[in-house]
Amino acid sequence: MKAMAIRVGIGLVVGGALGYGWYRLVGCSTGTCPLTATPLRAISYGGFMGLLWATLR
């Protein structure tokens, strides 16, 4: 149980960091990109993808 919580936490942090990195590198200058329009959206989307990866792996 504790290992799963650690895996989920790491997945959220790594996913959020990758989402923010994607925002910084690619970003969206027009504001029409739904996933990377703002840093909060990019971090949220990345965290969600990290959460999925951690739980479904």
Rosetta blueprint (number, residue, H / E / L):
1 M L
2 K H
3 A H
4 M H
5 A H
6 I H
7 R H
8 V H
9 G H
10 I H
11 G H
12 L H
13 V H
14 V H
15 G H
16 G H
17 A H
18 L H
19 G H
20 Y H
21 G H
22 W H
23 Y H
24 R H
25 L H
26 V L
27 G L
28 C L
29 S L
30 T L
31 G L
32 T L
33 C L
34 P L
35 L L
36 T L
37 A L
38 T L
39 P H
40 L H
41 R H
42 A H
43 I H
44 S H
45 Y H
46 G H
47 G H
48 F H
49 M H
50 G H
51 L H
52 L H
53 W H
54 A H
55 T H
56 L H
57 R L
